[in-house]
Amino acid sequence: MEPQKYLVNVNLTSTMEFVLLGFSDIPNLQMFLFVMFLFTYVITLMGNGIIILITGTDQTLQTPMYFFLGNFSFLEICYVSVTLPRMLINLWTQKRHISLFACATQMSFVLILGNIECLLLTVMAYDRYVAICSPLHYPLVMNHKVCVQLVAACWVTGIPIEIGQTSQIFSLSFCRSHQINHYFCDIPPVLKLACGDTFLNEMLVFTVAVLFVMVPFLLILGSYSRITSTILKLPSATGRAKAFSTCSSHVMVVTLFFGSAIVTYLRPKSKNSSRTDKFLSLFYTVITPMFNPLIYTLRNKDVLTALRKLIP
């Protein structure tokens, strides 16, 4: 019996297609969800595209802060494009199948881009830390070469680790079901379908999450504690208000992204809920990329001025 069972597991894993259930539990709202997510996707592409355009062309925005913001907007376009187009196709056609290879590819890109976002938000916090806490050294410390190197490091660092993690997960046998109760191939719902003991995989997920989510988050908290301390020592109320305003947009994005990511990947397995996972994932894969341009535009006078020049 055991060899036969083994053959069945291998067969399922090698020839299998998964089914992304997505939001199929609310069948009456499929068209509404399609329109809502299509609108969200278009707004995200347009908003972040405009940020990339104005930070790349407006001479007043040729500073490290806006260089990082332009890269962050490009990252957000990539991030949202990994999950939303397939979700829109699934909502429109109601055909929710995804091949094993396509699922592994999607998971790999989601994890890589998520890691890049964590690191880039940390670099942006460091930029604000140097600008406010060491303003005299800022032009020297954050010169263009250093900025390019920091961004390149963010894009490269997580790639081998996340490709390795994805490969390890998809080397497992899947025999429990082929239905993924999520709108994209994320680690927790995929691991639920695996046969046998997944403890080592779960420990690896936890370790990588601590390394790429918790550590950057703590570094950002450390940066902002020093920034806050420095700002409060400024003699002028106007100076304090201006300094806080340059950081507030970044703090809002950090709160949205890291808050949902930490709860998703670092909470105990016993607390996992498919509905909660889907809801939290919307924050870091859809809502943050959409609100990023609004947050940085509405709360930043320099960006607003550049936008008025672009749209007479």
Helices and strands as residue ranges (DSSP letters): H 2-15, E 17-20, G 27-29, H 30-57, G 59-61, H 64-93, E 97-99, H 100-133, H 138-141, H 144-157, H 159-169, E 179-180, H 187-191, H 199-209, I 210-214, H 215-232, H 237-266, G 269-271, H 274-282, I 283-287, H 288-298, H 301-310
